[in-house]
Amino acid sequence: MESLDSMISNAGIAGVAAGLLVLHIGLAVFASYLITLQNGVNALPAHKRPFVGNLVWLAIVPLFSLWYLLGIILISHALRDEIKDHNLEGDGGFLIAILIVIVDSLWVLLGIGYLATQALFFAISGGLLFVAGVVLWALHWSQVHTAIAELRPRSKAHA
């Protein structure tokens, strides 16, 4: 029969392994999203690109999280303008990008409030905002992908 210490050690190892698996899956999904954003920048004519497409990868670096928020707004704004130039429907995810910035900012503020007070209100509100942020993120990903699909045939025709 296993000792209690051995069972706790095994449970700890399994927890760390599960956490690493979730982390890797999350990074793979985020990398797929960044590829979509990079493709969104590259789908624009060179003179309308807000920045070089490779710069979206700075979002992986934690210190550049503000760059990520600014980047999704700039990309979506440029896609929206290009969509309007071609008389197409959609906004390239611009409204969703604005909502992501608002939700993420509120989430950070609630996190600071929770750390300062340990109040349950901040924990529950932060959890709800996290879920809302994930939903908005998926919607933005979808809208950027749709905008790329609509613009790609036109950009190849102009090339």
Secondary structure as GFF3:
##gff-version 3
##sequence-region A 1 159
A	DSSP	alpha_helix	4	42	.	.	.	ID=ss1
A	DSSP	three_ten_helix	46	48	.	.	.	ID=ss2
A	DSSP	three_ten_helix	53	60	.	.	.	ID=ss3
A	DSSP	three_ten_helix	62	64	.	.	.	ID=ss4
A	DSSP	alpha_helix	65	85	.	.	.	ID=ss5
A	DSSP	alpha_helix	94	117	.	.	.	ID=ss6
A	DSSP	alpha_helix	120	158	.	.	.	ID=ss7
###
